[in-house]
Amino acid sequence: SIQKLCDRVASSTLLEDRRDAVRALKSLSKKYRMEVGTMAMDHLVRILQSDRTDTEILGYALDTLYNIVCSDEEEEPEESQQKQEDDLGAQFTENLSLVLLPRRFFPYFLTQCAPVQSIVLVSPMGVSRLMDLLADSREVIRNDGLLLLQQLTKGNTAIQKIVAFENAFERLLEIITEEGSSDGGIVVEDCLLLLLNLLKNNSSNQNFFKEGSYIQKMKSWFEVGDDNSGWSAQKVTNLHLMLQLVRVMVSPVNAPGATASCQKAMFQCGLLQQLCTILMATGVPADILTETINTVSEVIRGSEVNQDYFASVNAPSNPPRPAIVVLLMSMVNERQPFVLRCAVLYCFQCFLYKNQKGQGEIVATLLPSTIDASSVSAGQLLCGGLFSADSLSNWCAAVALAHALQDNLTQKEQLLRVQLATSLGKPPVSLLQQCTNILSQGSRVQTKVGLLMLLCTWISNCPIAVMHFLHNQDNVPFLTGQISENLGEDERLVQGLCALLLGICIYYNDNSLENYTKEKLKQLIEKRIGKENFVEKLGFITKHELYSRAAQKPQPAFSAPEHMLFDHEFTKLIKELEGMITKAVLKSSEDEKKEEEVKKTLEQHDSIITQYKELIREQDCQITELKEQVASLSSQSETLQNTVTQQFSQIQQHRDQYNILKLKLGTEQFSDSHVNGLQPEERSQLREQLEELQRQNQLLQTQLTDRDSLITSLKAEATPSTEDSTSDVTELQRVKSKLSPRDALLERKEVMEKELASASSTAAVMQTEKSQLQQELQESKKEQDDLLMLLADQDQKILSLKHRLKGLGETIEDEDDLDARDQSDDDDDDEEECDE
């Protein structure tokens, strides 16, 4: 039957026949899912392509596909059957990119088939092929792909991540730019809705969006001109979605680190500045202005840099006014829309969140020394709203002022100095007293709740403010009277807040006022109200239906003005104080004494522990210093060890050189080789020259002696004495007796003259040589003295080297033998000189 029906779908030329066949397949698809899916899937796809103009046959085809892909929830398919169903789902997903479905059938099919999301996930290329639709050149296919991805990404984190990592952000931002950004049509809205699906409550995609620098590309969306009149409804919708995208990235529910990094990026790229421009522009629609205020609030919340920038923004007025002042004017103006006033309050709260500098600036505008009568300040606007006839303005101003005091003890004490002039001729009253005066005048519930929240925030954790509050004798009776009365349902919240305020006066009481010590206030409660009744009235606060709603998120979200009763930060304060106040009130005096004793004991223990901590801290410091010293000494030890190693190496080198020189040149040459850097050959030559000169000197001395004796003898012969003359005469007579007297005398005379001349010449030559030899002898002696001095210096150096080697631990061989040998050589030289 199924096969025949498929043949009819494939071959029938009449639309009615094909429609009847598809309707029959639809009826069979519930019971025979596998068979219809296996045989009719391709035919159904072709029907979706070819018969798209006939809505009836398209409806039958989609219902059939739904029955095939989505199993009945009541059935529990077996494992094999489930696998086949997954295959069919994969096959359907693979063919889906080829199908061009009319826009109206996408939501119908996907909302009727929730398991399509899981089927897309199990398909290997399912999401990738669907992403290809966004890149299709045919706008119809691209736009329908956007609708399909919108439905698939709703509430499915896994598909959201896959789509994001398939470059969806880049492609969607390109489409938004191509379509004209905020001035674009429905396609831009579809892209923004898909982006919201991908980013909302998905920290992974938010981080991917920030790291991809896509925040910077959002700045161009918010460029508005001077003429902002006549915005189309589509532009308002688009810009509203764009602002929501910014808020998603900086939402208070995100991780603090991720929010801070996004806030920083928005300031650095100029996005915050662009939003402030819209905030101060004229002609912007009210709902866009409201959403812009909420967006700016979350961009600056908890970011010091952004808060400082927002404080410097001025409105384009004459004279210029701070944006904060302009916004506060709207908040306390009862003619402004309710949602706008709530947005301004939220903006003011975010501006003061963890911003002690901003808190100080707001409180300073209320102090007498800083009030400027010529201009309107934030403090003046808050005081005006606090005491106006509009209860909503009272509540908003009270909550705003409470945020200026949140977790800031300094500003709580400073605000006690504020004095208000109530009427002419009357002395000024403190702001604290004026708040209690308005409470006692029977104001509206909303006003009372706002003032009580302000007072509770003001005096909590501030004993000085508690003392100022109790100093007025009318305050405590008013609170006890309010708590003890049986009021209506609307007044129960006021009773609970009065009980909270009185409990704070007990818990943070420093007993400085004798009439209102902790014990006396507790006795008053027990006497006038009853402890159990007091605790019950205190519990009215957390049981109120609007309490839990306000505790969910920081932004004030109320459906009507009369529902504005609780502030988010105040709910945190109630959680913190309720239990402590209950314990403080229910304790008896004995319990308090015991607790005081225990507290003192604990304080003593804490003191001892503190001392031990200080001791341990000092010991830690000492250990740290000792470790540093050990590290320094270890470093010095390593340095010294390296130095010693180098010195040992040098000593070994000197020892080796010493041994080598000793073996090579001998002891004497080793000694001489170090004299003034002379080489051994030069020393040997000098020694030989010295010896040669000494020999020459001896020889010359001998020759000189001989010549001196010869000269003496010749002189003696040239000038004979008387006796010699007598002997000569005798000799001459004897010779004369033999020769003729005259010839003999002449011959004797000539011979004697020749000998005398020769002797005189020889004596002169010898005298000259003697002088030269004496001069050479003096020079040789001088050179010898220089050599001896050099040898003495070298001996001194050798001795110092020996001492150094001994100091370094080296053993020096005994050189007495060498000295003895040198001494014996010197003696021999002396003996030779003596012999010469």
Secondary structure as GFF3:
##gff-version 3
##sequence-region A 1 836
A	DSSP	alpha_helix	2	11	.	.	.	ID=ss1
A	DSSP	alpha_helix	15	29	.	.	.	ID=ss2
A	DSSP	alpha_helix	33	50	.	.	.	ID=ss3
A	DSSP	alpha_helix	55	69	.	.	.	ID=ss4
A	DSSP	alpha_helix	79	96	.	.	.	ID=ss5
A	DSSP	alpha_helix	105	112	.	.	.	ID=ss6
A	DSSP	alpha_helix	116	122	.	.	.	ID=ss7
A	DSSP	alpha_helix	126	132	.	.	.	ID=ss8
A	DSSP	three_ten_helix	133	135	.	.	.	ID=ss9
A	DSSP	alpha_helix	139	153	.	.	.	ID=ss10
A	DSSP	alpha_helix	157	163	.	.	.	ID=ss11
A	DSSP	pi_helix	164	168	.	.	.	ID=ss12
A	DSSP	alpha_helix	169	178	.	.	.	ID=ss13
A	DSSP	three_ten_helix	181	183	.	.	.	ID=ss14
A	DSSP	alpha_helix	186	199	.	.	.	ID=ss15
A	DSSP	alpha_helix	203	211	.	.	.	ID=ss16
A	DSSP	three_ten_helix	216	222	.	.	.	ID=ss17
A	DSSP	alpha_helix	233	249	.	.	.	ID=ss18
A	DSSP	alpha_helix	256	268	.	.	.	ID=ss19
A	DSSP	alpha_helix	271	280	.	.	.	ID=ss20
A	DSSP	alpha_helix	286	300	.	.	.	ID=ss21
A	DSSP	alpha_helix	304	312	.	.	.	ID=ss22
A	DSSP	beta_strand	314	315	.	.	.	ID=ss23
A	DSSP	beta_strand	321	322	.	.	.	ID=ss24
A	DSSP	alpha_helix	323	331	.	.	.	ID=ss25
A	DSSP	alpha_helix	338	352	.	.	.	ID=ss26
A	DSSP	alpha_helix	356	364	.	.	.	ID=ss27
A	DSSP	three_ten_helix	368	370	.	.	.	ID=ss28
A	DSSP	alpha_helix	378	386	.	.	.	ID=ss29
A	DSSP	alpha_helix	391	405	.	.	.	ID=ss30
A	DSSP	alpha_helix	409	415	.	.	.	ID=ss31
A	DSSP	beta_strand	419	420	.	.	.	ID=ss32
A	DSSP	beta_strand	429	430	.	.	.	ID=ss33
A	DSSP	alpha_helix	431	440	.	.	.	ID=ss34
A	DSSP	alpha_helix	445	459	.	.	.	ID=ss35
A	DSSP	alpha_helix	463	471	.	.	.	ID=ss36
A	DSSP	alpha_helix	475	484	.	.	.	ID=ss37
A	DSSP	alpha_helix	492	507	.	.	.	ID=ss38
A	DSSP	three_ten_helix	514	516	.	.	.	ID=ss39
A	DSSP	alpha_helix	518	528	.	.	.	ID=ss40
A	DSSP	alpha_helix	531	538	.	.	.	ID=ss41
A	DSSP	alpha_helix	540	543	.	.	.	ID=ss42
A	DSSP	alpha_helix	545	552	.	.	.	ID=ss43
A	DSSP	three_ten_helix	561	563	.	.	.	ID=ss44
A	DSSP	alpha_helix	568	586	.	.	.	ID=ss45
A	DSSP	alpha_helix	589	672	.	.	.	ID=ss46
A	DSSP	alpha_helix	680	718	.	.	.	ID=ss47
A	DSSP	alpha_helix	722	738	.	.	.	ID=ss48
A	DSSP	alpha_helix	741	807	.	.	.	ID=ss49
A	DSSP	alpha_helix	816	835	.	.	.	ID=ss50
###
